[in-house]
Amino acid sequence: MNVHKHMEAIFVAALATVGFGTMLIDSVPEAGASSRAPVMRDVAAQGTKQDAAPVAMLCAPRAAHRA
């Protein structure tokens, strides 16, 4: 295949792909992250209620700092 002969078709295909990708990305709604995410203490406090399921808090051990 002669690339120079089909360069216009390659350019148009690349342009169409970029245009379609831009439209697709723009149609995705933005993330609605809240400014206050729940902390482990808040989640554990909800587990102290009588009707709530028990909560187990697991934390990975921290690596020792080397000097």
C-alpha positions in Angstrom: 0.0 0.0 0.0 1.4 3.4 -1.0 1.0 5.6 2.1 1.5 8.8 0.1 -1.3 7.9 -2.3 -3.8 7.4 0.6 -2.6 10.3 2.9 -5.8 12.3 2.4 -8.0 9.3 3.4 -5.8 8.7 6.4 -6.0 12.4 7.4 -9.8 12.4 7.0 -10.1 9.2 9.1 -7.9 10.6 11.8 -9.9 13.8 11.9 -13.2 11.9 12.1 -11.8 9.7 14.9 -10.7 12.7 16.9 -14.0 14.5 16.3 -16.0 11.5 17.4 -13.8 11.0 20.4 -14.2 14.6 21.5 -18.0 14.4 21.2 -18.0 11.1 23.2 -15.9 12.6 26.0 -17.9 15.8 26.1 -21.2 13.8 26.5 -19.9 12.0 29.7 -21.2 13.9 32.8 -18.6 15.2 35.2 -17.9 13.4 38.4 -19.8 14.8 41.4 -17.4 14.2 44.2 -18.5 15.7 47.5 -16.2 17.9 49.4 -16.6 15.8 52.5 -16.0 12.1 52.1 -16.8 9.8 55.0 -13.9 9.0 57.3 -13.3 5.7 59.0 -14.4 7.2 62.4 -17.7 8.3 60.9 -18.3 4.8 59.4 -17.4 3.1 62.7 -19.7 5.5 64.6 -22.7 4.4 62.5 -22.0 0.8 63.4 -22.6 1.5 67.1 -26.4 1.8 66.5 -28.5 -1.1 67.7 -30.1 -1.8 64.3 -26.9 -1.4 62.2 -24.7 -4.2 61.1 -21.4 -4.6 62.9 -18.5 -2.8 61.3 -14.9 -4.2 61.3 -12.2 -1.6 60.7 -9.1 -3.1 59.1 -5.9 -1.2 58.7 -2.8 -2.4 56.9 0.4 -2.2 59.0 2.7 0.7 58.2 6.2 0.0 57.0 9.0 1.1 59.3 10.7 4.3 58.3 14.4 3.8 57.6 16.8 6.6 58.4 
